[in-house]
């Protein structure tokens, strides 16, 4: 995931300290925390991970902790991924 011009997390959601990247495998109701999105002073960020699923949803939310088990902040990005 690469982002540009992403506002500081605390400006999007009160008390947030970072952005978390979540995945939701197709057919599952649960989201999985796959790590924090590292955003620099130029408001650009990246997160790299390996996903074992072909079809899943990616969600990015501002959160108060990087250890959360479910998204609580508002989604700033959401995309469904379908690979063959």
N, C-alpha and C positions, 0 to 999 in steps of 0.2 A: 504494500500500500504506500503510495506517495501522495502527499497533499501540499498545497500552496495556499497562502493567504488564510490560514486557519486561525481564528481568534484564540486568545489565551483561554484555557478551559474555565477559569474562574469568571470570565466575562460572559460565558454562555450559560453556566449553571452555578449558582451560589454555593461556595464551599468546595468546588471541584479543584483538584490539583493536577490532573492529567487527563489524557484521553485514553480510553481502552478500546482495543480491537476485539470484537466478538465474532464468532462464527456460530451458525445454527445449521447443522446437517439437515439435508432434506428428509422429511418424515419425522423430525424430532421437534419437540416443543421447547427444549432446553437450549440455552446459549452457552458457549464455551469461551472463557476468557483466554485469548491467545497472546496477550501482552499489551504493554503500554506503547502508544504511538509517541515517538520522540520528536517533539516540536522545538525548533530552534528559535533564536531571537528574531529571525527574519520570517517567522510564522510558516516555515516549511517543515514538513515532517516525513518520516519513513518508518515502516515496520515490515520486517521480513520474517516469514515463518513458512513451514511446510504443512500443508493440509492433506490428510489422507482421504478426503472425500471428493467425489467428482461433482456433486451438486450440493450447494450450500448457500447460505446468505451471509454476507459480511455486514456488520454493523459497527459504527464508531460512536461512542458516547463520552461526554465529559463525566468523570467520576471523582469521588472524594478519596477513593483508595484504589490502588492497583491490584488489590487482592480480592475484589468483589466476585461473587458467584453468579450474579445476574445483573443485567443492565438496570440502572436507576435513573440516569440522566437522560435528557432528550437526545434523540439520534441526530447527528450532524451529517451522517452518511449512511446509506443503506443500499446494498446492491445484491441481487441474486446472481450467482455464478453457476453456469452449467457447462461442463466439459464432456467431451465424448471419449 
